[in-house]
Amino acid sequence: LYVNHIYAEGAVEAYDTSDMRFKTVIESLDRSETADAILGLSTFRYTWKDESRVRLGLSAQEVQKVFPENVKADNEGTLMIHYGKLIPALIATIQRQQEQIDELKNRMMRNVIL
């Protein structure tokens, strides 16, 4: 177990409570707005200054601008991303893209029929 960047070997399972019985103020994500936010994030291949292992990730500063609830600062101000909590935004983005695909397919079908 490597605590600084949270590194663990072997099988690790983590679960977040998501039972609707414990939630209030429930709002659906705006798919267009969420897709724009996700698609605006830069993705990176990088190495930590004290390691040589190549990693893939995002900038916490960028994520904080669009999804502040998914970024936390430690006592020294170092920003951390909760990657797992980005999954709903990714799903909303996929759903939005599927809506656009379906719309384009319907337009194409109407043009073929005419």
C-alpha positions as CSV (number, residue, x, y, z in Angstrom):
1,L,0.0,0.0,0.0
2,Y,1.4,3.4,-1.1
3,V,-0.5,6.1,0.7
4,N,0.8,9.4,-0.9
5,H,-0.9,8.8,-4.3
6,I,-3.0,5.9,-3.0
7,Y,-1.4,2.9,-4.7
8,A,-2.5,-0.7,-3.7
9,E,-1.5,-4.1,-5.2
10,G,-4.0,-6.9,-5.5
11,A,-7.8,-6.8,-5.6
12,V,-9.3,-3.6,-4.3
13,E,-13.0,-3.1,-4.2
14,A,-14.6,0.2,-3.1
15,Y,-18.3,0.9,-3.1
16,D,-20.2,4.2,-2.7
17,T,-23.6,4.2,-1.0
18,S,-26.1,5.2,-3.7
19,D,-29.4,4.1,-2.2
20,M,-32.2,6.6,-3.3
21,R,-33.8,6.3,0.1
22,F,-31.0,8.4,1.6
23,K,-30.9,11.1,-1.1
24,T,-32.6,14.5,-1.2
25,V,-32.7,17.3,-3.7
26,I,-32.4,15.0,-6.6
27,E,-31.9,16.6,-10.0
28,S,-31.1,15.0,-13.4
29,L,-27.9,16.1,-15.1
30,D,-28.4,18.3,-18.1
31,R,-27.0,16.0,-20.8
32,S,-26.0,18.7,-23.2
33,E,-24.3,20.8,-20.5
34,T,-22.6,17.8,-19.0
35,A,-21.4,16.6,-22.4
36,D,-19.9,20.0,-23.1
37,A,-18.1,20.0,-19.8
38,I,-16.7,16.4,-20.2
39,L,-15.7,17.0,-23.8
40,G,-13.9,20.2,-22.7
41,L,-11.6,18.4,-20.3
42,S,-8.0,17.8,-21.5
43,T,-6.6,14.2,-21.1
44,F,-3.0,13.6,-20.3
45,R,-0.3,11.0,-20.3
46,Y,2.1,11.9,-17.5
47,T,4.6,10.7,-14.8
48,W,4.8,11.9,-11.2
49,K,7.9,13.9,-10.5
50,D,9.0,11.2,-8.0
51,E,8.1,8.1,-10.2
52,S,8.9,6.8,-13.7
53,R,5.6,4.9,-14.2
54,V,3.4,6.4,-17.0
55,R,-0.2,7.3,-16.1
56,L,-3.3,8.6,-17.7
57,G,-5.4,11.3,-16.1
58,L,-7.0,14.7,-16.0
59,S,-6.0,18.1,-14.5
60,A,-7.7,18.6,-11.1
61,Q,-7.7,22.4,-11.8
62,E,-9.8,21.8,-15.0
63,V,-12.1,19.3,-13.4
64,Q,-12.7,21.7,-10.4
65,K,-14.0,24.4,-12.8
66,V,-16.8,22.2,-14.2
67,F,-17.3,19.6,-11.5
68,P,-16.1,21.2,-8.2
69,E,-17.9,18.5,-6.1
70,N,-15.4,15.9,-7.6
71,V,-12.3,17.7,-6.5
72,K,-10.9,18.0,-3.0
73,A,-7.9,19.9,-1.6
74,D,-5.8,18.4,1.2
75,N,-4.3,20.5,4.1
76,E,-1.5,21.7,1.8
77,G,-3.8,22.7,-1.0
78,T,-2.9,19.8,-3.2
79,L,-5.9,19.0,-5.4
80,M,-7.3,15.5,-5.8
81,I,-9.9,14.1,-8.2
82,H,-12.4,11.5,-7.2
83,Y,-12.4,9.8,-10.6
84,G,-15.2,7.4,-9.8
85,K,-17.6,10.2,-9.1
86,L,-17.2,11.4,-12.8
87,I,-19.0,8.2,-14.0
88,P,-22.5,9.8,-13.9
89,A,-21.2,12.7,-16.1
90,L,-19.6,10.2,-18.5
91,I,-22.9,8.2,-18.7
92,A,-24.8,11.5,-19.3
93,T,-22.4,12.3,-22.1
94,I,-22.8,8.9,-23.7
95,Q,-26.6,9.3,-23.5
96,R,-26.4,12.7,-25.1
97,Q,-24.3,11.4,-27.9
98,Q,-26.7,8.5,-28.4
99,E,-29.6,11.0,-28.7
100,Q,-27.6,12.9,-31.4
101,I,-26.9,9.6,-33.2
102,D,-30.6,8.6,-33.1
103,E,-31.6,12.1,-34.3
104,L,-29.2,11.8,-37.3
105,K,-30.4,8.3,-38.1
106,N,-34.0,9.6,-38.1
107,R,-33.1,12.5,-40.4
108,M,-31.3,10.1,-42.8
109,M,-34.3,7.7,-42.8
110,R,-36.7,10.6,-43.6
111,N,-34.4,11.7,-46.5
112,V,-34.3,8.2,-47.9
113,I,-38.1,7.9,-47.7
114,L,-38.6,11.2,-49.5
